[in-house]
Amino acid sequence: MATITASPTRIGLPAFLKHHAVRKLLLLGLAAAILVPLANARWASGSWPSALTVDFSEPLAKTSDWIIDNRDSHPLFLYFFGHVSNVVVLAVRAVYLTLLAVGWAGVTALGALVAWRVAGVKLALGTAVAFLACGLLGMWVPTMQTLALMVVAVLASVVVGALLGLAAGLSDRMDRILRPVLDTMQVLPAFAYLLPVVLVFGIGVPAAVLATVIYAAPPMARLTSLGLRGADKGVLEAVESLGSTARQRLLTARIPLARKELLLGLNQTIMMALSMAVIAAVIGAGGLGDRVYQALASVDVGAALAAGIPIVLLAVVLDRVTGAAGEKLGAEPEPHSGRGWLIALAGVLAVAVAGRLAGRLDWPEPWVVGIAEPVNRAVDWMTAHLYSGVPVVGGTADWAGHFTTWVLDPMRDGLQALPWWSVLLIVAALAWVIGTWRTALTAVLAMAAIGVLGVWKPSLDTLSQVLAAVAVTLVVGFAVGIAAARSDRMERALRPVLDVFQTMPQFVYLIPVVALFGVGRAPAVAAAIVYALPAVVRITTQGLRQVDPAALESSSSLGATSWQQLKQVQLPLARPALLLAVNQGLVLVLAVVVIGGLVGGGALGYDVVFGLAQGDLATGLVAGAAIVCLGLMLDRVTQPTERRARKGA
């Protein structure tokens, strides 16, 4: 009897220790017990020690000066970068002049007829209205500048991405080499891409186009590789049995089978290129982004909105047209579809020729509707009534001030007060408990690199803004996502709103928050929340809706209430999707918090903007490198959870 009762006691402790996370926590606790007293005795102050900091400003400044001094004489610039720059300038100029030569009527007709052939009359009318709205707002020429840059950047991104994806899809070795590179590029905020190209190409269109290509090519590469690797094995074996060569199998089987992934890659590339082309206004891209940037610099909300609306319209049109083309792909071709395209092209040419003969290539000045002045009057009213004049609840300025005082300041001060080694220990614990020692090592090295760069405190300031924005985003996003998953009516009502918000470039989100909250860290956080919220809501809704209906029916038959089903069945089974929502929320929030440096967000975003604006590339490059490290750390701390959860599921 004694033997029987003693047996569970002996088994209990080893069973507890067999839990993977518990063993990791015990090892971390043991390591902390040894290392923390030593670190506290050596670095009691807590701030990053200057002895472990490397000053990169002098070598970066020398490198920058060398590049600037040799840009017109060194063979590398004369015979390579110079030719690349010239080709980009000529290509963008050729497309821009072509658009101007076709005229506003011809471009509008071309867009409408392409949308008609791809998606029908409804989208064709929407496309025509979108282009006409760009003219009515007085933004026709900037829209054509942005569109010309977009055409060249998207073509280059598709070519580069398709070639990389082709290599990764056909070679396991190349896939292993490219995967970490594409992973890293995916988590980098858009601002980080501007600095290296400015260093090489200077301010202007070439730098903007090449930064856009670097930013927009990874989705095309990823989806091309995914499509090629996911091709039906049976079809490939059948084609191979017919004696076809590897090239023939690629052209006749692999690529046709991957056409949906390829078109999805094109859609994602277009959207990311538009987002980056707008941000690239900071480095001289011109177009709509430059108008928004100049308006934000002078806090002219009306002018910023007049340029922001065409950006949103352009994004929505491009997203809808490419999305419709993807849905239509693989369907039976309509009879006489070739003749329809010829008729459409003839109609566009007729409209363009008629516009040239009538001398109406440029948008007529009397047709311009100025919205800047009434919008600014509305903003003044908001400032007088909503900004600070709301009784009891206070105005938006009060909310921003309270959020800064009660949330952002304590989080920033708390993080900066932590000893640097404790921050590294926390990062290691999070990354190792939810991932592997490799991901923990990567996260710790990325965080330590921030200290080595000498921007420890600004990085923790940025991190505090990211964490605050992510917390609000997840609370609101999970609540709305759960409600949408449980109500078809709400899901249908939210769908068009989420579609529009997900297609808007990052820059545009700064316009309404400046109008409502002014400038500062709180507006930057608000813009990041609005930008990341649609993705979190959509992923949460999709994850909950994909829960096995059999599990829900089983719990319902056992008498579980709706709340019990959600808590005990849906949320646990949707854990991989929820963790993916956390990961995506972090990455998207970081991207906009950094851009928030344009509206007073401070920290690393301000250093990047200052470096670009003042030509201080050393400051900008160091801040950009710190942003890269911060993004890599945040991604590694969350992404391994998703992978393990999927594996466990």
N, C-alpha and C positions, 0 to 999 in steps of 0.2 A: 504493500500500500504506500509506504514511504517512497519506494522507488518510482511508483507511478506519479505521485504528486510532485516529485522533484524534477521529472522529465520536462514539463513545460517551462520551468524556471531556467533550466540549462539552455533550452532552445530559444527562449524569448530574446535574449540579448543578441546572439548572433543573427537572428532573423531581422532584428532592428538595424543592425550594422550592415546587413546585406543591401539595404536601400542605397541606391547609387548617390543620390543627392546628400544623404546623411553622411556617408563616408567622406564625400568631398568637403562638407562643412566641418567635419571633425579635423580633417587634415589642414584646412584653412585656419581653424581655430588654434591648432598646435603651432602652425607657422607664425600666426599673429602673436601668440604668447611669447615666442622667442624673438621675433623681429621688431615688434612695436616698442618694447623698452629700449632696445639698441637705437632704433631710429629716433625715438623721443629724446634720448640722451645726446645724440649727435646733432639733430636738427630740431631743437625745441621750439623755435620760432614758428615753424609751420609753413612759411612762405618758401617758394621754390629757391633752393640755394643758388647763388650767383656762380659758384664754382662748377655747377652742372649745366650752366647756360653757355651756349656758343653764340657769339655775335656774328650773325650773317650779313649785317647791314653793309659792312665795308666790302667784303668780297662780292656781294650782289651789286653794290653800287659800281665797283670796278668792272664787273661783267657787263652791266648795263651801259656804262660809258664806252667800253670796248666795242660793244655791238653798235651803238649809235655812231661812234667814230668810224667804224669799218663797214657800215651798211652800204656805202656807195663805192667801196673799193675792194673788199675782200672777195675772192672767187666764189666762196660759198653763197654769198648774197647776190653776186652778179650773175652767176650761171645756174643757180637753183631757186633760192627764195625770190630773187628778183623776177624770174620768169613766171613763177607761180603767182606772184602778186599781179603781174601784168595780165596774165590770162584771166584771173578773177575779175580785175577791173574791166577788161574788155568784154567779158561775158555778161557781167551785170549791166554794163552800159548798153550793150546790144539789146538785151531783153527790155531794158527801160525805154530805150528809144523806139523799139518795136511797139510796146504798149502805148506810148504817146502817139505813134504814127497811126495805130488802129483807131485811136480816139475813144472817148468815154462811151459813145454808143456802141462801137465795135466790141470793146472789152466786155461791156454789159451783155451784149447779145451772145458773145462767145461763152461767157460763164453760164448764162441761162440755157443755152442750147446744149452744152455739155451736161449740165444737171438734168435737162429733159431727157437726153438719150440714156443717161445712166439710171435715173431714179423717177422720172415722170414729171408731170406738169406741176404738181404742188411744190416740189423742191426747186423747179426751174423758176417759178414765180418768186419764191423766197430768195433765190440767188440774185435775181434781177433787182428786187427791192433792196437787198443788202448793198449791191454796188451803187444803186441810185442814192441810198442813204449816205454813202461815203462822199458822193459829190455834193449832196445837199448840205452836209456839215462843213463844206469847204476844204475837205481833206483828200481831194482826188489825186493830186500830184504826190503827196506823201504816201498815199495808199499804193500808187504805182511804184514808188521807190521801194517800199517794203515788199511788194509782190515780186519785183524784179530780183531783189536780194534773195527772196524765198525760193524762186524758181531755180536759181543757180545753186543755192545751198542744198536744196532738197535733191536735185539731180546728183550732185557730188556725194551727198550723204548716202543715197541709195546705192550708188556704184561702190563706194568704199565699204559700206555695210554688207552689201551682197557678196563682195569678194571675200571679206573676212568670214562671213557666215558660210560661204561655200567651202572655204578651207577648213573651218571648224566642223562642218557637217560631214565632210568626207574623210577627215583625219582625226583619229582619237588623240594623237599627240598634240596637234594644233588646238583641239578643243580644250585639252588640259592647260595649254599655255594661255589661251585667250580668255578662259573662264574667269580667273582672278582679275585680269585686266578689265574685262567688261563689268565685273562685280564692283570694282573700285570706281570705274567711270560712272556707274549708275547711281552711286551714293554721293557723288560730288555735287555741291551746289553750282548753279550755272555761273555764278560770279568767278568761281575758281578757274574757269576755262579762259576768262578774258586776259588774265595777266601774262601767261607765257606767250600767247600770240602777239600781244602788244609789244612785248620785249623784242620779238623777232621782226614783226611787220610794221610796228608803229601804229599810230592812231589812224583809222580809216576803214574803208570798205573791205580790203583784203583781210585784215585782222578780224572783222566782224563775220565775214563769210566762213573763214577757217575755224573760228571758235564755234560757229553754229554747226559746222560739219562734225567737229570733234564731239559736240554735245548730242547731236541727233543721229549719228551713225550707229551707236550701240544697239538700239532697239531693232534696227534692220538686221544687224549681224546676228543677234540672239534668235530672232524669229526665223531667219533664213536657216540657221543651223538646226533649230527645233523642227522645222518643216522637213528638212532633208533627212534628219535622223528618225523622224516619225513616219516615214513613208511605209506603206503597206508591204510587209516582207513577201507576202504571196505574189503580189504584182511584180516585185523586183525579181523574184526567182523565176517567174514565168517569162519575163523579158530576157533574163540571162540564159534561160534554156533555149531560147531561139538563136543563140550565138551572137548576141549584140555585144559591142565593145563597152568599156566603162563610160566613154563619152556618150555613146548612143543611149545607154541606160540613164545617164544624167539628164539628157535633153528630152528623151521621150517618156520617162517614167518619174524620176525623182522630182524634177522641177514642176511638171504638171500636177503631181500629187501634193506638192507643197504650195500650190498657188494661193490658197486661203491664208496661210501663214505669211506668205510674201506680201500679200495685199494688206494684211493687218500691220506688218512691219512698215509698209509705206504710209499707212494712216498714222501710226505712232511717230514716225520720222517727220511727217509734215507738221504735226502738232508741236513736237519738241523744237523743230526748226523755227516755227513761228514764235514760240515763246522766247527762244534764244535770240532771234533776230530783233525782237523788241528790246530785250535787255542789252543787246550789243550797241544800242544807241549811246550807251555810256562811253564807248570807244569809237564813236564817229560813224555809226552805221547809217544815220540819217533816217528819213521816213517817219512813220507814225511814232515809233519808239522815241525818237529825238524830240518830237512835239510833247509827248507825255513827260519825258525827262526834264525838259526846259520848264514846262508848266509846274511840275512838282517842285523844282528848285526855287521858283518864285511863289509857291503856294497859290497858284492860279487854278483852282479846282475846275472852273468852267472850261478853260482851254484844255486841261488834262482830260476832262470827260469828252470833249469834242473829238479828241484824238483817240481816246480809249474805246469809244463806241465802234468805230470802224475796225479796230483790232478784234473786238469780240465778234462782230459780224463776219469778218474774214475767217476767224477760227471756226465758228459754227458752220459756215458754208463748206469749208474744206473738210471738216470732220464728217458732215452729213454726206457729201458727195463720195468721198472715199469709202465711208461705211456702207453706203448703198451699193457701190461697185463691188464690195466684198460679199454682200448678201446675194447679189445677182450672179456672181461668178459661179460657174459650174452648172447654171440652169440652161435650159434649151434656148439657143439663140432665136430671136424673133425673126420671122420671115422678112426678107428684104432689109435687114438691119444695116447692111453696107450702103444701100441706097439712101437710108435715113441719115447716115452720117454725111454722105455727100451733099444731101439737101441742106443739112444743118450748116456745113462748111460754106456752101454757096450763099446761104442767108447771112452768115457773119461777114463774108466778103462784100456782099451787097450793102449791108449797113455801114461797114467801114468806108467803102468808096463813096457812099452817099454823104457821110459825115465830112469826108475830105473835100468833096465838091462844094458842099455848103459852107465850108470853112468853120465847122463846129467841132474840131478835134478836142479843144480844151473845154472843160466844164464851164458853162456860162456863168459869169459872175453874178448877174441878177438872180440866179436860181439858188444862191447860197443862203442858207438859213443860219444865222448866228445864234448859237445857244450859250455862248460863254457868258454873256452879260446877264441873261435871266438866271442861269445856273449860279453865278456868283451872288446874285441878289438872294436866291434861295439859300445859299450857304450863309450869307450874312444873317438872314432870318433865323436859320438853324443855330448860328452862333449866339444870336441874341436870346433865343427861346429854348432850344434844346441843349445847346452847348453848356450853358450855366444857369438858365433861367427856369428850370422845371422845379416847382415846389415839392416838398416832402422827399421825393425820390432822388432829387438832384439831377443835374445835367450830365451829358456824356463826358464833359471835362472832369466833373467830380468822380464819375466812375473810373475814368482813366487814372486820375490821381489816387483814388483809393486802391485800385488794383496795383499801382506802382508801389504805394506805401505799405500795403498789407501783404502783398504776394511777392512782387519782383524784388524789392529791396531786401526783405528778409532772406529770400532764397539766394540772392547774389552774395549778400554778406555772410550767410551761413556756409556756402560753398567756399568762399575765399578765406574764411576763418579756419576751415579744416586744414590740418597738416597735409602737405602734398603727398606724403607717403600713405596717408589714410585714404586719400582719393584713389590712388593707384590700387590699394588693397580692396576697396569697394568695387572698383571696376573689374579687378581680377576675380573677386568672389562671384559677381553677377555673371560674368562671361563663362566662368568655369562650371558653376552650378547648372547653368542651362545649356552649356555646350561642351566643348572639349578643351584640353589644355592648350591646344594649338590656337583656338579662337581666343582663349583667355590671354595667351602670350601676345597675339596680334593686337588685342584691345589695349593691353597695358603698354606695349611699345608705342602704339599710336598716341596714347595719352601722355606718355613720358616725352615723346617728341615735341609736344606742345610746350612743355617746360623748357626743353633744350633750346627751342626757338626763341625763348624769352618773352612769350605772350601768355603766360599762365593765367594772370588775373583777367585780362580781356576775354580769354577763352572760357573761363568759368562764368563770366558775365553773360556771354552768349549761351552757354549751357543752361544757366538759370532761366533765361528767356525761353529756350527750347523746352525745358521740362515743364514750365508753367503753361506754355501753349499746348503741349501734348496732353497734359492733365485735363485741361478744359475741353480739348478736342475729343478725347476719348470718352469723357463723361457725356457730353452732348451727342457725339457720334454714336456711341453704343445705345443711348436712350432712343434716339431717332431711328437707328437701324433696327432695334428690337420692335419698335412700334410699326415700322414699315413692313417688317417680316410677318407680323401678325395681322396686318390689315391690307388687303389688296387695294382698297380705295386710296389709302394713304401712299402706298407704293407707287400707284399710277400717278398720283398728284405730284409726288416728289421727283419722278423720273425726269421730266423736262427741265426742272430746276437744277438737278444734279448734272444733267447733260451740259447745260449752259455753263455752270460753274466749273466743270472739269475741263472745258475747252478754253476757258479764259486764261491768257498768259499771266505769269506771276506779277508782272509790272502793274497790271490793271487793278489788282486788289488794293494797291496803295491809295488809289484815288478816293474811294468812299471813306476809308478810315481817316485820311487826312481831313476830309470835310467834317467828320463826326467828332474826332478826338484830337485834332491838331497834330503836332509832331512830338515824338518822344518814344520811349521803349514800349509803352502800352499800345500805341497804334501799330507798331511793328508786330507785336504779339497778336493783336486782333486780326491783322491781315494774314498772318500765318495760320491762325485758327480757321478762318473762312476758306483759305486755300486747301487745307488738309482735310477739312470736314467732309466734303463729298466722297472722297476715296474711302474714308473710315465708314461712313454710312453705307455705301454701296457694298463693300466687302462684308460688313456685318450682316446686312440683309441677305446677301447671297449665301453666306455660310449657314445662317439659321434656316433658310428655305431649303437648303440641300440636305438637311438632316433626314435620315431614313424614316419614311412615314410609318413603317412597321413598328419602330421604337415608340413613336408617339401614340399609335393605336394600342400598343401593349400597355403603356402607362395609363392611358385613358380607361382601358378596360379594368385596371386595378383601382380605379376611383381617384386618380390624381387630378387635382385642380389645374386650371390653366397656369397659375403661378408656379405650381410644383412641376409641371411639365417643362416650363421654361428653365427653372433653376436646376432641376435634377436630370433633365434629358437633353434639351436643346443646347444650352450653353456648354455643358461638358463635351457633347459630340461636335459642336462647332468650334472647339478650342483652336484647331489649326488656323481657321479663318480669322478668329479674333486676334491671334498672335501675329498673323500677317497684317492685320489692320494696325496693330501697334507699331510694327516695323515700318510700314508705309507712312503712318502718321509722323513718326520721328523724322524720316528722310524728307518728307514734304515740308514739315514745319521748319527744319533747319534751312532749307532752300530759301524760304521767304523771310525768316528772321535775319538772315545775312543781308538780303536786299533791303530789309528795313533800315539799314544804315543810311539809306537815302532820305528817310523821314525821321531821323533822330534816334534810331535804334541803338547807336553807339557800338562799343565793343569791336569785334572783328569786322563786322560789316562796315563800320565807319572807317577802319584802317584801310580796307580794300578800296572804298570810294575815294578816300583821301589820296591814296597812292595813285589811283587812276587819274584823278582830277589834277593833282599837283605834279604829276610826272615822277613821283617818288616811288619808283618801282620796287626798291628794297623793302619799304614798309608794306606795300601792297602784296608783294610776293610772299613775305613772311606770314602775313595775315591769311593769305590764300592757302598756304601750306598748312597752317593751323586749322583752317576750316576743313581741309581734306582729312586731316588726322581726326578731328572731332566727328566728322561724318562717318569715317571708317570705324571709330570706336563705338558710336551709337548703333551702327548697323550690325557689328559683330556681337554686341550685347543683346540684341533682340533676334537677329535672324537665325542663330543656331537653335533657339527655342522652337521656331517654326519647323525647322528640318527634323528635330527630334520628335516633335509632336506628330508630324506626318508619318515618320517612321513607326512610331508607336501605334498610330491609327491603322 
